[in-house]
Amino acid sequence: MNGSNRDLLVLSQIANQSPARLKKELEILDTLLFETENWQAFSVANEILDVNRHKIIRKAHLIQQILTEKKQKPFVFTCNKN
């Protein structure tokens, strides 16, 4: 499974699934998640609420820049757009 270490809960309607089929299904799911869980997708799905400056930051490159800073400022929050 690409050497990743994930805890996944998979619910299936098939009661008696062979271990090989389950392993294949988990490999496909892991590949799908690996492709969609990236820095760019995270930056698009979240925004930064900066209470100090009274701003909401939605630009992906600014979100990445703020989150990679070594010293985080107080009252700067990451908020999911959902």
C-alpha positions in Angstrom: 0.0 0.0 0.0 2.7 2.5 -1.0 4.4 2.2 2.4 1.8 4.5 4.0 0.6 4.0 7.5 -3.1 4.8 7.7 -6.0 3.8 10.0 -9.0 3.4 7.7 -12.5 2.3 8.6 -14.0 0.6 5.5 -17.7 -0.3 5.6 -18.8 -2.8 2.9 -22.0 -4.4 2.0 -20.2 -7.6 1.1 -20.2 -9.8 4.3 -17.7 -12.5 3.3 -15.0 -10.7 1.4 -11.8 -12.5 0.7 -8.6 -11.0 2.2 -7.1 -10.5 -1.2 -10.1 -8.5 -2.4 -10.1 -6.5 0.8 -6.3 -5.8 0.3 -6.9 -4.7 -3.3 -9.7 -2.4 -2.3 -7.6 -0.8 0.4 -4.7 -0.3 -2.0 -7.1 1.5 -4.4 -8.5 3.6 -1.6 -5.0 4.5 -0.4 -4.0 5.5 -3.9 -7.1 7.7 -4.3 -6.5 9.4 -0.9 -2.8 9.9 -1.6 -3.6 11.8 -4.8 -6.2 14.0 -3.3 -4.6 14.7 0.1 -2.0 17.2 -0.9 -0.9 20.7 0.1 -2.7 22.4 -2.8 -6.0 20.7 -2.0 -5.7 21.6 1.7 -5.0 25.2 0.8 -8.1 25.4 -1.4 -10.4 23.8 1.2 -9.3 26.0 4.1 -8.9 29.6 4.9 -7.0 31.6 7.5 -8.8 33.8 10.0 -6.4 36.5 11.2 -8.1 38.2 14.2 -5.2 40.5 14.7 -5.5 42.2 11.3 -9.3 41.5 10.9 -8.7 39.6 7.7 -9.8 36.4 6.1 -7.0 35.0 3.8 -8.2 32.7 1.0 -5.3 32.7 -1.4 -3.6 29.3 -1.5 0.0 30.5 -1.6 -0.6 32.9 1.4 -2.2 30.0 3.4 0.8 27.8 2.7 3.2 30.6 3.7 1.4 31.3 7.0 1.1 27.6 7.9 4.8 26.9 7.2 6.1 29.8 9.4 8.2 28.5 12.3 6.7 30.9 14.8 2.9 31.0 14.8 1.2 34.3 15.7 -1.6 34.2 18.3 -5.2 34.5 17.2 -4.5 33.2 13.7 -6.9 30.3 13.0 -7.2 27.8 10.2 -10.8 27.2 9.3 -12.3 24.7 6.9 -14.6 26.2 4.3 -17.2 23.4 4.7 
